[in-house]
Amino acid sequence: MSQVARQRKKRSRYEIVLEVLENCQNGAKKTWVMYRANLSYDLTTEYLSDLVKRGLIENRDGLYYITDKGRQLLELLKVW
């Protein structure tokens, strides 16, 4: 195993949610979220659908936007 692979830290679910919510603050396409949060397509789809289901983001005209509930969670995650 290379030294770079050993140094790579696995992100927690909360860290990924934080990144996704941050990326959706001004509206973001799925591919933008995928690249900015460094996720696979399948993981991006999973996180976005889960966050929509929980009312933390919403999909309007192909863009994902953070909701008020999502903003509250984002502020809590930033302090955590």
C-alpha positions as CSV (number, residue, x, y, z in Angstrom):
1,M,0.0,0.0,0.0
2,S,1.4,3.4,-0.9
3,Q,2.0,6.1,1.7
4,V,-0.7,8.3,0.1
5,A,-3.3,5.6,0.5
6,R,-2.4,5.1,4.1
7,Q,-2.6,8.8,4.8
8,R,-6.1,9.2,3.3
9,K,-8.7,9.7,6.0
10,K,-12.1,8.2,5.5
11,R,-14.7,11.0,5.9
12,S,-17.7,10.5,8.2
13,R,-21.2,10.7,7.0
14,Y,-21.6,14.0,8.7
15,E,-18.6,15.5,6.9
16,I,-20.1,14.4,3.6
17,V,-23.5,15.8,4.4
18,L,-21.8,19.1,5.4
19,E,-20.0,19.3,2.1
20,V,-23.2,18.5,0.1
21,L,-25.2,21.1,2.1
22,E,-22.5,23.8,1.5
23,N,-22.5,23.1,-2.2
24,C,-26.3,23.5,-2.4
25,Q,-26.5,26.9,-0.8
26,N,-26.7,28.8,-4.1
27,G,-28.2,26.0,-6.1
28,A,-26.1,23.2,-7.7
29,K,-26.5,20.5,-10.3
30,K,-25.9,16.9,-9.3
31,T,-22.6,16.8,-11.2
32,W,-21.4,19.9,-9.5
33,V,-22.1,18.4,-6.1
34,M,-20.5,15.2,-7.2
35,Y,-17.2,16.8,-8.2
36,R,-17.0,19.4,-5.4
37,A,-17.7,16.8,-2.7
38,N,-15.5,14.3,-4.4
39,L,-18.2,11.5,-4.4
40,S,-19.0,8.8,-6.9
41,Y,-22.2,9.1,-9.0
42,D,-24.0,6.5,-6.9
43,L,-23.0,8.0,-3.6
44,T,-24.0,11.5,-4.8
45,T,-27.4,10.1,-5.9
46,E,-27.8,8.4,-2.5
47,Y,-26.9,11.4,-0.5
48,L,-29.1,13.8,-2.5
49,S,-32.2,11.6,-2.4
50,D,-31.7,11.1,1.3
51,L,-31.3,14.8,2.0
52,V,-34.4,15.6,-0.2
53,K,-36.4,13.0,1.7
54,R,-35.4,14.5,5.0
55,G,-36.3,18.0,3.8
56,L,-32.8,19.4,4.0
57,I,-32.5,20.2,0.3
58,E,-35.0,20.5,-2.5
59,N,-34.8,20.0,-6.3
60,R,-36.0,22.9,-8.4
61,D,-35.6,23.0,-12.1
62,G,-32.7,20.5,-12.0
63,L,-30.8,22.4,-9.3
64,Y,-30.5,21.4,-5.6
65,Y,-31.1,24.1,-3.1
66,I,-30.7,24.0,0.7
67,T,-33.8,24.5,2.7
68,D,-34.2,26.5,6.0
69,K,-34.1,23.1,7.9
70,G,-30.9,22.3,5.9
71,R,-29.3,25.7,6.9
72,Q,-30.0,25.0,10.5
73,L,-28.3,21.6,10.3
74,L,-25.4,23.1,8.3
75,E,-24.8,25.6,11.1
76,L,-24.8,22.8,13.7
77,L,-22.4,20.7,11.6
78,K,-20.0,23.6,11.2
79,V,-19.7,23.9,15.0
80,W,-19.4,20.2,15.5
